[in-house]
Amino acid sequence: MDETWIDGAISAVMAKLDAVAARTDSVFPYTTVGGKFDDWEKINPSWWTNGFWGGILWQIYHINPKQEYADLAIRTEEKLDGSLMDPYGMDHDSGFKWVPTAVAHYKIDGNEASFRRALLAAENLAGRFNPAGNYIRAWNDANDGTQAGTAIIDCMINLPLLYWAYENTKDPRFYHIAVRHADTTEKYFIREDGSAIHIVQFDAQTGEFIDSVGGQGYEKGSSWTRGQAWAIYGFALSFKHTKNEKYLDASRRVADYFISQMQNNGAVPVDFCQPRDVRREDSSAAAIAASGFLTLSDILKNIGNDFEEASKKYRDASISLLEFLYENRCNFDENCDYILENCADSYHSERGQMSLIYGDYFFLEALLKSEGKELRIW
């Protein structure tokens, strides 16, 4: 597959982000309004996407170490301290908030304050583990237990915070909690055809499986594409940290399902089961899947020659997604803050097609990863 376009794409993205960073303060963007970042520090300072702008800054700093990028990323990281002190703001998404910020910062220069932030976040995430059912509770509630039995597929990408904590403290609690949650996810979330469920409800007292929920997809039993992408990437990362082949198999099963459902025109729908006549897509799901495919491809390549064909299949799938996004869904107007267009936060959202900060983050990460240039944070 032709990859000659990638250098030009990275240059275009870096130029765009340099212009955006030059006019942007330490904000927590989720989407854009009139082409300009909103700021969730004013809306919800504990929102799950509040680490991705910092992650973008550390990724571009890794390629082009301008002090302005680092200073802005550090200020963004420090603003997240308010969330660390809010028990109602801390949820299963600690990995999304502190891996791209504090863990990335610690990997860059060994900053001790960043280490403490990441470790506090990991301790909190570990504290959400329910041994009755072996899952990490997703969301909070009004102290009435209504959300105590909820687990979601997204949490597979939060587990690297626990793996990082184990690798840096040698405290096996973190490892065992991550593994038990991954085991539960593999058992209850991945269907026989390789598609992934978004939300599962357990009895929080007994751990018994109750039901699956449609969540942000089209309907119960459907296949929300961002959930498929979280599963591909998340299980590949769990294999990377544990070498448990069960996780590699789960990642490949979901990846093969995703590839089988991809449309000929390159666009990824919000849900693979949505009506055929609905032209609603999610570029963020495509970007996340592309990054996950590359991690999966690299894992198989490093295992040995027996997996060379499979490794190439997943890399080609990633490059195909990235090329489509680059040629058809990128906005390189330097007066506009976002990059990816036609993202969707959920199938039934009234917002419709929109920009999403994590779409931009994973698009950048995947482009850099395709050439081995990314800062490896997960």
Backbone hydrogen bonds, N-H to C=O, Kabsch-Sander energy under -0.5 kcal/mol:
donor,donor_aa,acceptor,acceptor_aa,energy
6,I,3,E,-1.5
9,A,5,W,-2.0
10,I,6,I,-2.7
11,S,7,D,-2.2
12,A,8,G,-2.3
13,V,9,A,-2.5
14,M,10,I,-2.7
15,A,11,S,-2.3
16,K,12,A,-2.1
17,L,13,V,-2.8
18,D,14,M,-2.1
19,A,15,A,-1.7
20,V,16,K,-2.2
21,A,17,L,-2.9
22,A,18,D,-1.6
23,R,19,A,-0.7
23,R,20,V,-0.9
24,T,20,V,-0.6
24,T,21,A,-0.7
27,V,25,D,-1.7
33,V,36,K,-3.3
36,K,33,V,-1.5
38,D,31,T,-2.0
40,W,28,F,-3.1
42,K,39,D,-1.3
44,N,40,W,-2.3
47,W,44,N,-2.1
50,N,47,W,-1.8
52,F,49,T,-1.7
55,G,51,G,-1.8
56,I,52,F,-2.3
57,L,53,W,-2.1
58,W,54,G,-2.2
59,Q,55,G,-2.1
60,I,56,I,-2.3
61,Y,57,L,-2.1
62,H,58,W,-2.0
63,I,59,Q,-1.0
64,N,60,I,-2.9
66,K,64,N,-3.0
69,Y,66,K,-1.1
70,A,66,K,-1.3
71,D,67,Q,-2.9
72,L,68,E,-2.0
73,A,69,Y,-2.5
74,I,70,A,-2.6
75,R,71,D,-2.0
76,T,72,L,-2.0
77,E,73,A,-2.5
78,E,74,I,-2.5
79,K,75,R,-1.5
80,L,76,T,-0.8
80,L,77,E,-1.0
81,D,78,E,-1.6
82,G,79,K,-1.0
83,S,80,L,-0.9
84,L,80,L,-1.3
85,M,81,D,-0.9
86,D,83,S,-1.8
89,G,86,D,-1.4
90,M,86,D,-1.3
91,D,89,G,-0.5
92,H,138,A,-1.8
94,S,91,D,-0.8
95,G,92,H,-0.6
97,K,93,D,-1.4
98,W,94,S,-2.9
99,V,95,G,-2.0
103,V,98,W,-2.8
104,A,99,V,-1.4
105,H,101,T,-2.6
106,Y,102,A,-2.6
107,K,103,V,-2.3
108,I,104,A,-1.7
109,D,105,H,-2.2
110,G,106,Y,-2.3
111,N,105,H,-0.5
115,F,111,N,-1.8
116,R,112,E,-2.1
117,R,113,A,-2.2
118,A,114,S,-2.6
119,L,115,F,-2.4
120,L,116,R,-2.6
121,A,117,R,-2.3
122,A,118,A,-2.3
123,E,119,L,-2.5
124,N,120,L,-2.1
125,L,121,A,-2.4
126,A,122,A,-2.8
127,G,123,E,-1.7
128,R,125,L,-1.4
129,F,126,A,-1.6
130,N,135,Y,-3.2
133,G,131,P,-1.3
134,N,130,N,-1.0
135,Y,130,N,-1.3
137,R,128,R,-2.3
137,R,135,Y,-0.6
138,A,150,T,-2.9
143,N,141,D,-1.1
148,A,145,G,-1.1
150,T,147,Q,-1.7
151,A,200,V,-2.2
153,I,198,H,-2.3
155,C,152,I,-1.4
156,M,153,I,-1.9
157,I,154,D,-2.1
158,N,155,C,-1.3
159,L,155,C,-1.1
161,L,158,N,-1.6
162,L,158,N,-0.6
162,L,159,L,-1.1
163,Y,159,L,-2.1
164,W,160,P,-2.6
165,A,161,L,-2.0
166,Y,162,L,-2.4
167,E,163,Y,-2.7
168,N,164,W,-1.7
169,T,165,A,-1.4
170,K,166,Y,-2.9
174,F,171,D,-1.1
175,Y,171,D,-0.6
176,H,172,P,-2.6
177,I,173,R,-2.3
178,A,174,F,-2.1
179,V,175,Y,-2.6
180,R,176,H,-2.4
181,H,177,I,-2.2
182,A,178,A,-2.4
183,D,179,V,-2.6
184,T,180,R,-2.2
185,T,181,H,-2.5
186,E,182,A,-2.5
187,K,183,D,-2.0
188,Y,184,T,-2.5
189,F,185,T,-2.4
190,I,185,T,-0.7
190,I,186,E,-0.5
191,R,189,F,-0.6
191,R,195,S,-2.9
194,G,191,R,-1.7
197,I,189,F,-2.6
199,I,213,V,-1.3
200,V,151,A,-2.6
201,Q,211,D,-3.2
202,F,149,G,-3.0
203,D,208,E,-2.9
204,A,202,F,-0.8
207,G,203,D,-3.5
210,I,201,Q,-2.9
211,D,201,Q,-1.4
213,V,199,I,-2.7
217,G,214,G,-1.5
222,S,219,E,-2.1
225,T,270,V,-2.2
226,R,270,V,-0.5
228,Q,224,W,-1.7
229,A,225,T,-2.2
230,W,226,R,-2.6
231,A,227,G,-2.0
232,I,228,Q,-2.4
233,Y,229,A,-2.4
234,G,230,W,-3.1
235,F,231,A,-2.4
236,A,232,I,-1.5
237,L,233,Y,-2.2
238,S,234,G,-2.1
239,F,235,F,-2.1
240,K,236,A,-2.3
241,H,237,L,-1.9
242,T,238,S,-1.6
243,K,239,F,-3.3
245,E,243,K,-0.7
247,Y,244,N,-1.5
248,L,244,N,-1.0
249,D,245,E,-2.5
250,A,246,K,-1.9
251,S,247,Y,-2.5
252,R,248,L,-2.2
253,R,249,D,-2.4
254,V,250,A,-2.2
255,A,251,S,-2.4
256,D,252,R,-2.9
257,Y,253,R,-1.9
258,F,254,V,-2.7
259,I,255,A,-2.6
260,S,256,D,-2.1
261,Q,257,Y,-1.1
261,Q,258,F,-0.8
262,M,258,F,-0.8
262,M,259,I,-0.8
263,Q,267,A,-0.7
266,G,263,Q,-1.5
270,V,280,R,-1.5
272,F,223,S,-2.6
274,Q,271,D,-1.6
278,V,275,P,-1.9
279,R,277,D,-0.6
280,R,278,V,-1.3
282,D,268,V,-3.0
283,S,342,N,-1.9
286,A,282,D,-1.5
287,A,283,S,-2.2
288,I,284,S,-2.5
289,A,285,A,-2.5
290,A,286,A,-2.3
291,S,287,A,-2.0
292,G,288,I,-2.5
293,F,289,A,-3.2
294,L,290,A,-1.7
295,T,291,S,-1.9
296,L,292,G,-2.6
297,S,293,F,-2.8
298,D,294,L,-2.6
299,I,295,T,-2.3
300,L,296,L,-2.2
301,K,297,S,-2.4
302,N,298,D,-2.1
303,I,299,I,-1.2
304,G,300,L,-1.3
307,F,304,G,-1.6
308,E,305,N,-1.8
311,S,307,F,-2.7
312,K,308,E,-2.1
313,K,309,E,-2.0
314,Y,310,A,-2.0
315,R,311,S,-2.1
316,D,312,K,-2.9
317,A,313,K,-1.9
318,S,314,Y,-2.0
319,I,315,R,-2.9
320,S,316,D,-2.4
321,L,317,A,-2.0
322,L,318,S,-2.7
323,E,319,I,-2.7
324,F,320,S,-2.0
325,L,321,L,-2.3
326,Y,322,L,-2.9
327,E,323,E,-2.5
328,N,324,F,-2.1
329,R,325,L,-2.4
331,N,339,I,-2.4
332,F,330,C,-0.6
334,E,332,F,-0.6
336,C,333,D,-2.0
337,D,35,G,-3.5
341,E,329,R,-2.7
343,C,354,M,-2.6
347,Y,216,Q,-2.7
349,S,346,S,-1.0
352,G,349,S,-0.8
354,M,343,C,-2.4
357,I,30,Y,-2.1
359,G,356,L,-0.8
360,D,356,L,-1.5
361,Y,357,I,-2.2
362,F,358,Y,-2.6
363,F,359,G,-1.9
364,L,360,D,-2.4
365,E,361,Y,-2.9
366,A,362,F,-2.4
367,L,363,F,-2.4
368,L,364,L,-2.5
369,K,365,E,-2.7
370,S,366,A,-2.1
371,E,367,L,-0.5
371,E,368,L,-1.3
372,G,369,K,-1.7
373,K,368,L,-2.9
376,R,374,E,-0.7
377,I,375,L,-1.0
